[in-house]
Amino acid sequence: MLGFVFAWFGFHELWQPHLWTGYVPFLSPTSSLAVAAVLIHGWVLLLLATALLFGIVPRLAAALGVLVMIEVVLSLTLSGGLNDIATRDIGVLGLALAVLAQPGRDLLLTR
């Protein structure tokens, strides 16, 4: 499910980046740098989604997903306080932590 969440948001960030530039901290939402940041973030989410959905180093993808979600939650909380969007993303962070903590999964591709 974490892979689907990352794929959903990654796709939407790539499809309509201008709708997401308001969430980029310290940059004007109308700047081309904010659009570039959203596009990069969208690609990162899609790469993580692919790794999770196809079982390619799932714990490593989850660990990177934890870092991405910490960045998202901190960015949202610092810019707008704790709100419904930040609270939702805390749940996604928890899901990434749960995937990371799964025993019996390789952290790295060893075969």
Stockholm file with secondary structure:
# STOCKHOLM 1.0

chainA/1-111         MLGFVFAWFGFHELWQPHLWTGYVPFLSPTSSLAVAAVLIHGWVLLLLATALLFGIVPRLAAALGVLVMIEVVLSLTLSGGLNDIATRDIGVLGLALAVLAQPGRDLLLTR
#=GR chainA/1-111 SS CHHHHHHHHHHHHHHCGGGTGGGSTTSCTTSHHHHHHHHHHHHHHHHHHHHHHTTSSHHHHHHHHHHHHHHHHHHHHHHHCSCHHHHHHHHHHHHHHHHHTCTTSCSSCCC
#=GC SS_cons         CHHHHHHHHHHHHHHCGGGTGGGSTTSCTTSHHHHHHHHHHHHHHHHHHHHHHTTSSHHHHHHHHHHHHHHHHHHHHHHHCSCHHHHHHHHHHHHHHHHHTCTTSCSSCCC
//
